Amino acid sequence: MRFRNQIAWTMVVQGGGAAAGFVSVALLGIYLGPVAQGVFSFIKIEIAFIGSLAMFGLVQALFYFVQASRMSIGRAKELAVVSALVSGLMALGYGVFVQRWAGLALITFVFAGAAYAWFNCLRGIMLTATTTRLFNVMTALPQGLLLLYAIVAVAIGRINNSSVALAFTVSFVLASLIGLRWLAIASQSTPRFVVTEERLHCVIRYGFASGVTEIAAAMSLLLVAQAVGSRIGSLELGVFTFAIALAQGLLVPVNYTIPLLFKRWIEYPNASEAMQVGIWVVAMLGGFALVVRCLLIYIIPESWLGAYSSMVDVLWIVLFTVAFDGGRGILAVHANAHGMPWLSATSATLRLIVVAGGLALCSIQQSQDVAWIMCVAAIVSTTMLLTVHCLLKWASGELIK
């Protein structure tokens, strides 16, 4: 399939999945209120953080070594199971020692953490072994299943930690089982020949930098959400996470084309459009953030937002943050494809340091204070990555283009 067609199918299928994810959050917020919606969103953030710790870049490593015929699909699936077990153990520790959960809430969270890691590792394998369409369907499927949960929760009239974690578990497990079936069919139709299995320490070393990037991003979001929930309150946590869900919708085209761009830049290392695309993403999304700011101030009355009226002062800042994160994501994946994952790891770590430092040193009175800290961190980390990218490009066209 041509690259443009791959992107088009990605936008249609995964865009539908992203839309389903947003509708889930919107339904919970509209009918059950910001507090219930905040519970759903915060557990999602926690699961993503635990999963990123357990996988530690394994998804990208599995994709790379299977794609390069240096690892069999069977061994990659075994490593996916190992990652799921590690994620489950980490979720157990987090639930017991951080959240002080017990009983059903703890059990469902452990399974959700394990299912998340298993699903994402299988996604990385799917991209190498099956068609882009199947990869997109598998990626979007959990969002559709979570939408069903949101509808049921609205009908019942309440949610809790246990039901949310169970919904994530079921969604990720069902999508993973379907992905395993497709992988089995693909392996039979087009068998791969592996010269030698890559050693585990090489796989871990390769995934280290991307693991640092993923963990730093997940931890930044977790710290921000915890700061809003603990210092301002559960109601503002729901409003803040809803603003993040809205803003991240803008990143759907970027996030869902990044795996395809990574694959393209590995296959065609001389492609040189990364910096232009990154700057274009920042400009377009940043401009949209300013438009939203004008709409919220001059056109849309606060009464329309109901319990989410405080989002007026937060949403445009989060949108501006997302604009810089989108540009940074493009530059980071280009650096990874050219064998320099330390660039994206350094940028993500810098972002985490700025977020953590800002939350520790600044007086947090309202949610827009936290939003500004996020925005400054995104600008600083993106500027650093863009500067290094330009310096390397000018120093040697063979290093990075």
N, C-alpha and C positions, 0 to 999 in steps of 0.2 A: 504494500500500500504506500502511495506517495506520502511524503511528510506532511504536505498541506491537508491531505485527506485524513491523516492520522489526527492532526490537530482539530479538524472539523468534528470528527467523531468523538474526540475527547470532550470538546465543548458541549456537544449535544447530550452525551450519556452522563458524564461526570457533572456537567452543569445541572442536569436534572437531579442528580444525587445531592448536590450542594443546595439546590432549591428545596428539596425535601428536608434537608437538615435545618434550613432556616425556618421553614414552615413549622417544623416540630417545636423549635424554640418560641416562635411567635404564638402558636396555639397555647402553649403552656403559660406564656406571659399574659396573653389576653384573657384567658378563661380562669386560670388559677392564680394569677398575680405574679409580681416580680420575685417574691420570696421563693415560691415553688420553682419558677424558671431558673432562679439562681442556684438552687439545689442541683438541678439537672446539669447546668452549665459547669458548676464547680466540680462535680464528680467527673465530668468529661475531661476537665483540665487535669485532675489528679490521675486519672487513668493514663492519659497521654504522657504525663511526667514519669510515672512508674515504668511504662512501656519503653520510653526512650532510654531510661537508665539501664533496663535489662537488655535491650537490643544493642545499644552502644555502637551504632553504625553498621550493624549486621545486615540490614536491608540492602544498603548500597554495596556492601562487600559481596553478598550473595549474587546480586545482579551482575557485578563486574566479573567474578570468577566463573559463573555459569556461562555468561556471554562470551568470555574468552576461552571456553572449553577447558578450563582448569579446575572444574569441579562438576561432579555429576549432579543431576537433579535429585537423585535419591539421597545423596549426602547433604545437599542443601536443605531438603525437607527434614532430615534428622536434626540439623542445626536449628531449624525453625522451632522444632519441638523443645529442644534444650533451652532456647531463648524464652519460650512460653513458660517453662517450669521455673526459670530464674525470675521471670516477671511475677509469677504467682507468689514466690517466696518473698520478693521485695514488697509486693502489695500486702502480704501478711504482716511484715514488719511495720510498714507504714500505718496500716489500719490499727495495729495493737499499740504501738508506741507514740504515734503522732495524733491520730484521731480518737484513740481510746475506744474503738469499736469492739463489739462482741456479738456472738450469735449470728443471726442471718445476715445482718449488715456486713459483718466481716467476711463471711463465707462468700457472699455474692461479689464483693469487691475483689477478693482474691481471684476468683474465676474470671472476672472482667479484665483484670490486669493480665492474666495469662492469655486469654482469648485475643486481646488487643495485640500483643507481641506476635502471637502465632499468625494472626491475619496479616499483619504488615510484612512479616518475613515472606509469607507465601505470595504476597503481591509483588515483591521484588523478583521472585522466581518466575511468576506468571509473565512478567514483561519480557523475559528472555525466551520463554518456551512456547507461548501462545500468541494469538493475534492481539493487536491493539484493542479491538472491539471487546474481546473477552476480558482483557485486563481492565478496561473501563467499566464494564458491567460489574465485575467483582468489586471494584473500588466503590462504586456508587450504591451497591446493594445494602450495606448496613444502614445507610442514611434512610433508605426507603423503609426498612424494617423498624427503625427508630421512630419514623413518622407514624407507623401503626401503633406503636406504644403510646405516643403522645395523644393520639385520638382516643385510645382506651382510657388513658389517665384523665383526660378531660371529661369523658363520659362518667367515670367513677367519681371525679371531683377532688382527687387528692393524689399526691405522690409521696414517696419517702426514699431514703437512701437505698434500701434493699431493692425496691422495685426498679429504680433507675439503674443500679449496677447489674441487676438481672437482665434488664433490657439490652444493655450493652453486651453482656455475655452472649445472649442468644443471637443477637445480630452478627457479631463477629464470628461466632462458631458456625452458623449456617453459611455465611459467605465463604468461610475457610473450607468447609466441606465441599461446597460447590467448586471452589477453586482447585481442590485436590482432584476432583473428578476430571476437570478440564486438563489438568496437568498430566493425568494418567493417559488420557486420550491423545494428547499432544506427544507424549513420549513414545507411544506405540506407532503413531503415524510418521513422525520424523525423529528417529533415535539420534542422540548426540554421542559423539566419540570423544572421550576425554583421554588425553595423553597421560597425564598424571594428576592425581588428586593433590590439591594445594594443602599444605600443612596448616593446622589450625592457628598457630601463632602468626602466620602470614595473613590469614583472613582477619584476625583480630587487629593486627597492626594496620592493615589497609582501612578497616572500618573505624579506627580510633579517631581520626580527625573529624569525619562526618558524625561520629557519635558525640564528640564534644559539641559540635554545632547543634545537634538535635536536643541534647540535654540542656544546653545553655538557653535555647529558645523556650523549651518547655518549662524550665525553672523560672525564667523571667516572667512568663505568664502566670505561673503558680504564685510567685511572690506578690505580683500585682493584685491578683484576685484575693489572696489572703489579707493583704493590706487594706483593701476596700472593705472586705467582710468584717475584719476584726476592729478596724479603727472607725469606720463610718456606720456599718450596720448591714443586716441581711437584705433589707429593702434596696439599698444602694448597690449591693453586690449584684442583685438581679438586674438593675438598670444598667450597671456598668458592663456586665457580661452580655447583655442584649445589644449594647452598642458595639461591642467587639464582634458579636455574631453578624451584625449588619455590615460592619467594615470589612470583615474577612470575606464577605460575599464578593467584594471587588477583587480579591486575590484569586478567585476561582480560576480565571483563565491562566493566571501565572502559575499557580500551584499545580494545576493539572497538566500543563505543558512542560513543566520542569523535567519530569522523567523522560519525556520524548526529546527535549533539548539535550539532556545528558547523553542519551543514546546517540543522538545525531552528532554531537561534538566529539564523541569517542570514535565514531565511524568516519567523520569528516573533520579532523583536527584543524584544518586550515580555514574553516568557517570563522569569519571575523566580525560577526554582528553583535556580539555580547554587550559591549559598552553602549552602542547606540540603542539597543533594545532596553537595557537597564535604565538609561536616562529617559527614554520615551515613556516607560512605565511610571517613573517617578513624576514626570511632568503631567501625564494624563490623569493619574489618580490624585495627585496633589491639586490639580485644577478642579477636579470633581469635589474634593473636600471643601474648597472655597465656595463652590456653587451651593453645596448642602448647607454651609454656614449661612449664606444669604437667604436661602429658603426658610431655614429655621427661625431666623431673626425677623424677616420682613413679610413672609407669606403664610407660613404654617402656624396657626395659633397653638399655644401651649395646651389649651383645653382638649385638642384633638389627641394629645399624647396620654391623657389620663394620669395613671400612676407613674408613667415614664416621662413626666414633664421635665424632670431634672436632666434628662438625656440631651436637652438642647445645648447645654454648655460642654458636653463631653463628646458627642458623636463626631463633630467636625475635627476635633483634635485626634481622636482615634483613627479617623479616615486619613488624616495627614500622616500619622504614624505608619499606617498600612502602606501608603504610597512609597515611603522610603524602604520599608521591609520588602516590598515587591521588587524594587530595583536591586536591592542587596541580594535577593534570592537568585536573580538572573546572573549577576556577576559571580556569585558563589558557586553555582553549578558549573559555570564555564571554567572556573579555576579548578574544580574537582575533576572535570573531564580532561584537563591538561596536566593532571598529576600533581596539583598544588593545593590539596585540601586544607593545608595549614592556613591559607588565606581566609577561607570561610570560617574555620574554627576560631581564628584570632578575632575576626569581626564579631562573631556571635558571643565570644567570651567578653569582649569589650562592651557589648550591649548589656550583658548580664551584670557586669561590674558597675556600669552607670546606673542601671535600674536599682540594684541592691544599695549602692551608695546614696542614691537619691532618696530612697525609702527610709534609709537609716538616718540621714542628716536633715531632711526637710520636714517641716511641720505639715502633717496631712490633716486638713480641715474638711475637705470636700473631694468628691471623686475626680473633678477636673485637675486637682493637684497631682493625683496619680497619673492621669492621662498625659499631663505635660512631662512628667518624668519619663514615661514611655516614649513620648515623641522625641525628646532630647536624645535619649539612648539610641533610637532608630537613626536619627540624623548623624550622630557621631560615628556609629558603626558603619553606616553606609558610606559616609565621606571617607573614612579610613580605607575601606575596601576599594572604592573608586580611585583614590589617590595611588594606592599601591598598584592597582591594575594599570593605570596610566604610566606609572614609572617603569613597570616591567615591559609594557608594550613599546615604550620609547627606547628602552635600553637594549632590547633584543626582540625582534619580531618573531624569533623562533621560540622564545619562552612562552609568550602568551599573546594572542592576537585579538 
